[in-house]
């Protein structure tokens, strides 16, 4: 992991330099390697969103998989964070939407 941070930080992808860092859980327990964190994770980072989609349209696609407690979609970025009430809901959304075409793009 440290090697990836060192070797990939600053490498250009298209015309942008990547910033790579180690993910750490908000409670400081150490990120996704911690089984307690993995068991409670109900948030998704969704990429490759068609830039013409609105937050409302994205929300309606994800709501069919469970109760959304939070959805953030910065304008013009093509990404969103979707947080479900439970991990099981998040897992259903991953299975149902990964690779599904919405607009001109496929969710990842």
C-alpha positions in Angstrom: 0.0 0.0 0.0 2.8 2.5 0.8 4.4 1.6 -2.5 1.2 2.5 -4.4 1.0 5.9 -2.6 4.7 6.7 -3.3 4.7 5.5 -6.9 1.3 6.7 -8.1 1.0 10.1 -6.4 1.7 12.8 -9.1 1.4 10.4 -12.0 -0.7 11.9 -14.8 -3.9 10.3 -15.9 -5.2 12.1 -19.0 -4.3 15.7 -18.1 -4.6 15.4 -14.3 -2.1 14.4 -11.7 -3.4 11.7 -9.4 -3.4 12.2 -5.6 -3.2 8.8 -3.8 -3.5 8.3 -0.1 -4.4 5.6 2.4 -8.0 5.3 3.3 -8.7 5.6 7.0 -12.0 5.2 8.8 -13.4 8.3 10.4 -13.1 6.7 13.8 -9.4 6.2 13.2 -9.4 2.4 13.2 -7.5 2.0 10.0 -9.7 1.8 6.9 -11.3 -1.1 5.1 -8.9 -3.8 6.4 -10.6 -3.7 9.8 -13.4 -6.3 10.0 -15.5 -4.0 12.3 -15.3 -1.3 9.7 -16.1 -3.6 6.8 -19.2 -5.0 8.6 -20.6 -1.5 9.2 -19.9 0.1 5.8 -23.0 1.1 4.0 -21.6 3.9 1.8 -20.8 3.6 -1.9 -18.6 5.7 -4.2 -20.2 5.7 -7.6 -18.1 6.7 -10.6 -18.6 7.1 -14.3 -22.0 9.0 -13.9 -23.3 10.6 -17.1 -22.8 14.4 -16.5 -26.3 15.1 -17.8 -27.9 13.2 -15.0 -29.3 15.2 -12.1 -29.0 14.2 -8.4 -32.7 13.5 -8.4 -32.3 11.0 -11.3 -29.4 9.3 -9.6 -31.3 9.1 -6.3 -34.3 7.5 -8.0 -32.1 4.8 -9.5 -30.6 3.9 -6.1 -33.7 4.2 -4.0 -35.1 1.0 -5.4 -32.4 -0.9 -3.4 -33.2 0.6 0.0 -33.4 3.6 2.2 -30.8 6.3 1.3 -29.6 8.3 4.3 -27.3 10.5 2.3 -26.5 11.3 -1.3 -23.9 13.8 -2.5 -23.1 14.5 -6.1 -20.7 17.3 -6.9 -21.8 19.1 -10.1 -19.7 18.3 -13.2 -17.6 15.5 -11.5 -19.4 12.4 -12.7 -19.2 10.8 -9.2 -21.5 10.5 -6.2 -21.5 9.1 -2.7 -24.6 7.1 -1.7 -25.0 6.0 1.9 -27.7 3.5 2.7 -29.3 2.7 6.1 -27.7 -0.8 6.1 -24.8 -2.6 4.5 -27.2 -5.1 3.0 -29.0 -2.4 1.1 -25.6 -1.1 -0.2 -24.7 -4.7 -1.3 -28.0 -5.0 -3.2 -27.3 -1.7 -5.0 -23.9 -2.9 -6.0 -25.2 -6.1 -7.4 -28.1 -4.4 -9.2 -26.4 -1.3 -10.6 -22.8 -2.2 -11.2 -22.3 -1.9 -15.0 -25.9 -0.8 -15.6 -26.3 1.9 -18.2 -28.0 5.0 -17.1 -28.0 7.9 -19.6 -24.8 7.6 -21.7 -22.6 5.9 -19.1 -22.5 2.7 -17.1 -22.3 3.0 -13.3 -19.2 1.5 -11.6 
